[in-house]
């Protein structure tokens, strides 16, 4: 397969992302376009700069179709827990019907640090946890003693409230005490 060039490649990558319901890894996109993974990272940055609704998730790149953007409500929740409780926290959220979009921490030097998570079900949570364990990476919340924010999306305000109550019950929600 011959190497795709610049704009043609980005259009092909965009078409691949638009037709996929699931995230596509940078490695798979690189194989498709016959380029390096770094070229894909640069292409995704250029496409995002053109306001293409592409998000980088822990499972790969995902194109957010208009209907996906309009069918959800979101809330930012302040959370606290140990690294060992991360899987339970994420499972609690997805079991109630939510999607964990990201995690944010406030760093004293760098300010707000945000990382995409995008997990919506138990399988995705397991994959995320396995990747963290396989790479021996630390969670961002390790920088802040376990305190972090999650942007959670759900199909309704009622589901968001259910998630908030479940996290509160387990002691994972930061409260005004």
WOQUIZI-V67926 format. One record per helix or strand of 3 or more residues. SS is the DSSP state (hx for helix, st for strand). FROM is the first residue (numbers start at 0). LEN is the number of residues. Records with the same first field share a line. If there is no record, write none. Layout:
BEGIN
SS->FROM-LEN ; FROM-LEN
END
This chain:
BEGIN
hx->5-14 ; 25-8 ; 36-13 ; 65-5 ; 82-13 ; 121-14 ; 139-5 ; 156-13
st->53-4 ; 59-4 ; 72-8 ; 98-9 ; 110-9 ; 146-8
END
